[in-house]
Amino acid sequence: MDKKDILIAEKIRQFRILKNKTQEDLGKCLDLPKQAISRIEKAQRKVSYAELSKIATYLEEPIEVFIEEDIKNRLVKAGNDSIALIPKFAYDFLIDLGKFLDEYSKEEAKVFTNEICRQVNNLYEEMFLHPQERMYLDQEREEEKEFQNEKRRRNLY
């Protein structure tokens, strides 16, 4: 079985469980024994297009749900000026974020975007930086904060 068949099998199982259906229920829909459904869901038996169509109808889902690749992880170009590809879910998030920010003032939008950037940077650092690198960055940030505080104090007097 190829990767596509395995993905279809996984989706059949996931949607069957989501819809609170048993393998026996699905088997009755297809005129197949429970064992055949088990083999389909384990990707040990290919499902025909006709069978998949019946499964989709029975589970009240469009057939595309079962046969399309997982597009949320597909890489896309975020815009004409993009130099790199990003996951589609991230692109969709940016589109939604833009719509969300339209409802706020420039200052409020800046607070939101700064916090999102901070969280993304934290995630990156936690996942990819060595603990010593993170410690060094924390020290740099603390020094920068102290410098900015000192600068503010000087401006007050």
C-alpha positions in Angstrom: 0.0 0.0 0.0 1.2 3.5 -0.8 1.1 6.5 1.5 -2.1 7.7 -0.1 -3.9 4.4 0.6 -2.7 4.5 4.2 -4.0 8.1 4.6 -7.4 7.1 3.2 -7.6 4.1 5.6 -6.7 6.3 8.6 -9.4 8.9 7.6 -12.0 6.2 7.2 -11.3 5.0 10.7 -11.2 8.5 12.2 -14.5 9.6 10.6 -16.2 6.3 11.5 -15.2 6.7 15.1 -16.1 10.4 15.1 -19.6 9.6 13.8 -20.0 6.9 16.5 -20.3 4.1 14.0 -19.0 0.6 14.4 -17.1 -1.5 11.9 -20.2 -3.7 11.7 -22.3 -0.6 10.9 -20.0 0.4 8.1 -19.8 -3.2 6.9 -23.6 -3.4 6.5 -23.4 -0.2 4.4 -20.9 -1.9 2.1 -22.2 -5.4 2.3 -18.9 -6.5 3.8 -18.0 -8.4 7.0 -16.5 -6.5 9.9 -13.2 -8.2 9.2 -13.0 -6.6 5.7 -13.7 -3.1 7.3 -10.9 -3.9 9.8 -8.5 -4.7 7.0 -9.5 -1.5 5.1 -8.9 0.6 8.2 -5.5 -1.1 8.8 -4.6 -0.4 5.1 -4.3 -4.1 4.5 -7.0 -4.0 1.8 -7.5 -1.3 -0.8 -10.9 0.4 -0.9 -12.4 0.9 -4.3 -13.7 4.3 -5.4 -17.2 2.9 -5.4 -16.8 1.7 -1.8 -15.2 5.0 -0.8 -18.1 6.8 -2.3 -20.6 4.7 -0.2 -18.5 5.3 2.9 -18.5 9.0 2.3 -22.3 9.0 1.9 -22.8 6.8 4.9 -20.6 9.0 7.1 -22.2 12.1 5.6 -18.8 13.6 4.5 -17.7 14.7 1.0 -15.6 12.1 -0.7 -12.8 14.8 -1.0 -12.3 14.6 2.8 -10.9 11.0 2.2 -8.9 11.5 -1.0 -7.4 14.9 -0.7 -4.0 15.3 0.9 -3.7 17.1 4.2 -3.5 20.6 2.7 -3.0 22.4 5.9 0.6 21.3 5.9 1.2 22.0 2.2 3.8 24.7 1.7 2.6 27.8 0.0 4.1 31.2 -1.0 2.7 33.8 1.5 2.8 36.6 -1.1 4.6 38.0 -4.1 7.4 39.4 -2.0 7.9 36.1 -0.1 11.3 34.5 -0.3 10.3 31.3 1.4 7.4 28.9 1.5 5.3 28.5 4.7 2.7 25.9 5.8 -0.8 26.7 4.5 -2.2 26.8 8.0 0.3 29.6 8.8 -0.7 31.4 5.7 -4.4 31.1 6.6 -3.6 32.3 10.1 -1.9 35.4 8.7 -4.9 36.2 6.5 -7.2 35.8 9.5 -4.9 37.9 11.6 -5.0 40.7 9.1 -8.8 40.7 9.1 -8.8 40.6 13.0 -6.3 43.5 13.2 -8.5 45.6 10.8 -10.9 46.0 13.7 -8.4 47.6 16.0 -6.4 50.8 16.2 -2.8 50.9 15.0 -1.5 50.9 18.6 -3.7 47.9 19.7 -2.7 46.0 16.6 1.0 46.6 17.4 0.5 45.1 20.9 -1.2 42.0 19.4 1.5 41.5 16.7 4.3 42.0 19.1 3.0 39.4 21.5 2.5 36.9 18.6 6.0 37.5 17.5 7.3 37.1 21.0 5.4 33.7 21.4 6.7 32.5 18.0 10.3 33.4 19.0 9.9 31.6 22.4 8.6 28.5 20.6 11.5 28.5 18.2 14.0 29.0 21.0 12.5 26.3 23.2 12.6 23.8 20.2 15.9 24.6 18.5 18.3 26.5 20.7 20.7 24.8 23.1 20.1 25.7 26.7 23.3 27.8 26.8 22.2 29.7 23.7 18.9 30.4 25.4 20.7 31.5 28.6 22.9 33.9 26.6 19.8 35.4 24.8 18.0 35.8 28.2 21.1 37.7 29.5 21.1 39.9 26.4 17.4 40.7 26.8 17.9 41.5 30.5 20.7 43.9 29.7 18.6 45.5 26.9 15.7 46.0 29.4 18.1 47.6 32.0 19.5 49.8 29.3 16.0 51.0 28.2 15.0 51.5 31.8 18.1 53.6 32.5 17.4 55.6 29.3 13.8 56.3 30.4 15.1 57.5 33.9 17.5 59.9 32.3 14.8 61.3 30.1 12.6 61.9 33.1 15.2 64.2 34.8 
